[in-house]
Amino acid sequence: MIYHYDITTSTNDDARDAKYRDGDIIWADFQTAGRGQRGHSWESRAGENLTFSVVLEPTFLPVAEQFVLLEAVALSLHDFFALYGVATSVKWTNDIYVGDRKAVGILIEHALSGDKLSRTIVGIGLNVNQEAFPSDLPNPTSMFVERGVKFERREVLERIASNLEVLYSELEQGSKAEIERL
């Protein structure tokens, strides 16, 4: 289920609420305290981009194999861009680039139960329709900048969610070969 909000502090913080279950997506038009890896902030113009979190409950996945979950997320985004003829690369562990310009940031937070993952929150910031960026951001880009057209954000979100659902299901079934192709 997709839960859409106009504004929130952080979709990753919201996703910690137990009311959200495996597969739920928390999407906000604007985050007042969005964040990225290692304490960096994620800035996004309200209503132009996608800032969302996906709740997963990968209880089947040992903690030692948690990186394959990040690979599935990155691959779902890589495959999404390919649908629009945009070639991307992954800057491990948390960025998707078009050439030398950053289009997506990923923040994954895990909760553990023994030697298994119990709950994972996948935060994604995707530059969709933003045309201009603050000058202090290093090399940002957006789908609009790359393709020259505006995109309907919910459609973008649903396509990414569909890609991720397929790869997550493969991972749950024990198939990692397709996921590890990047």
Summary of the structure (lengths in Angstrom):
residues: 182
radius of gyration: 15.4
end to end distance: 28.3
largest distance: 48.0
contacts: 563
relative contact order: 0.18
helix: 31%
strand: 31%
